[in-house]
Amino acid sequence: MFMDDMRCTTQETLTLQNVRRFVVGAEEPVQLLNGSRRTYINFDNAASTPVLLPVLQRIGAFMPFYASVGRGSGYKSHLSTEEFEAARVTIGAFVGARPHSHVVIFGKNTTEAINKLAHRFPFEPGDVVLTSLMEHHSNDLPWRKAAEVQFIGIHEDGSLDLEHLKRLLEDNGGRVKLVAVTGASNVTGIVNPLRDISRIVHDAGARLAVDAAQLAPHRAVDVGAADDPERIDFLTYTGHKMYAPFGIGALIALKDSLRNDEPDVVGGGTVDFVTETKTYWSGLPYREEAGTPNVVGAIAWAEAIRCMQDIGMEDIAAHESQLAAYFLRAINGLEPVHTFGLIDPQKASDYLGVMTFGIADTPHKLVSAILGYEGGIGVRSGLFCAHPYLLRLQNIDPSSQDRIASEIKDKGVSALPGLVRASFGIYNTEDEIDRFVDALKLIIEGKTYGSYARDPQSGDYAPIGFVWPKLGADIPPQPGC
Ligand SMILES: Cc1ncc(COP(=O)(O)O)c(C=O)c1O
């Protein structure tokens, strides 16, 4: 299948109109609970996107020349190193990194990149980090380990409370060294006003770190020049949310803003010279990239970036917002569906295509199970690694939170509350949303056909007696494209 795809792909330029043909697996049928098959709908793009065919082709073209990166001799090593470093430049430039002032440090995903920053920011005792209540855990927990953390509050609609940010900066009287916020929420799709935030943060003498895991795949981002008062000092993002799922992420940082001493992870590649008693650390970025790097992942990610640039970030943003508005209009009048984040379709362009909702008393995990087993639709349900945010959005008070925490001891995570999330990508269509909304209507009207059992520990629902087919057992080989 992979080789067929490679042979039949043309050099056609990617556009929003033709991109679906270049998304690997976009038309893949999957088996449903009743034995029939339907084309799978992937509405979990906020977690990970599928891969673009030109990305696979690029890897296919590179692999015969793949060899050791950095320290090998010979043509293949030379080429691999050159490709790897060129990818670094592309991945930095996509978010506006300036080669003279910024460094791109690779890791395996956004989480690792944020942890890297938390370890390598020059904190001193007593320093405070401000993060917010709308963060993914990956932009919250690393800070709790690194410094004293205080949380910027949110408004009732889930947006960031900038007045609270200002108050926290003022009240801490210069102790806040870093403000770490998300570029956009993985729950509500709210896009934060980064320029305003940046001004506020820099006026107070602190640095700004932006978790762009969600933002960068959907909006143009520019970290700005080193002396720009609206700059982003640190930015983290990843390939697997932008059509290059090969285990790579990056921290983009101003060169002079990281610690200049022993790195948090040490080993091969981080040093210039080692004696029995002394270690001489390499310069950036190599000091911070211990071990053999993910050269294939970097090349794949750079290719995905080129594809997205071909399509155009403005077109991508407009398309995904349009899908969000379309979804909202389609569920208009479905009383039991309660959405969070975007509620007015007219304002869709202010949000990512991330729709989070609940259906009255129907358990979120049952909704997602029925969508999967009976509709062939993949979504996400639960708390989306943003527990404090969900607790606020759902008005779950501290005593209920304590009750949930104690219930977890007996009942496992099945005790957790949650919602359902559908998140759109460049290749999703209004027809898919129609099918999705039809499936939601069947759930609301009680017209689904499966008998589901709930796992008492995980809270997951699965149809009794049904097992998904293993890879290769379900789908007969597809003809070439
Ligand atoms: C806003 C946000 N930040 C961070 C992460 C973690 O990203 P990664 O899986 O690349 O570590 C995610 C993942 O969903 C996210 O949505």
The ligand as a Gaussian input file, in Angstrom:
#p B3LYP/6-31G(d) Opt

LIG

0 1
 C       -2.158000      22.343000      24.495000
 C       -1.301000      21.121000      24.550000
 N       -0.106000      21.187000      25.130000
 C        0.710000      20.130000      25.206000
 C        0.329000      18.911000      24.711000
 C        1.259000      17.751000      24.814000
 O        1.780000      17.524000      23.541000
 P        2.711000      16.270000      23.206000
 O        1.797000      15.123000      23.102000
 O        3.336000      16.658000      21.908000
 O        3.679000      16.137000      24.288000
 C       -0.915000      18.780000      24.105000
 C       -1.346000      17.469000      23.586000
 O       -2.484000      17.233000      23.305000
 C       -1.747000      19.915000      24.022000
 O       -2.955000      19.840000      23.457000

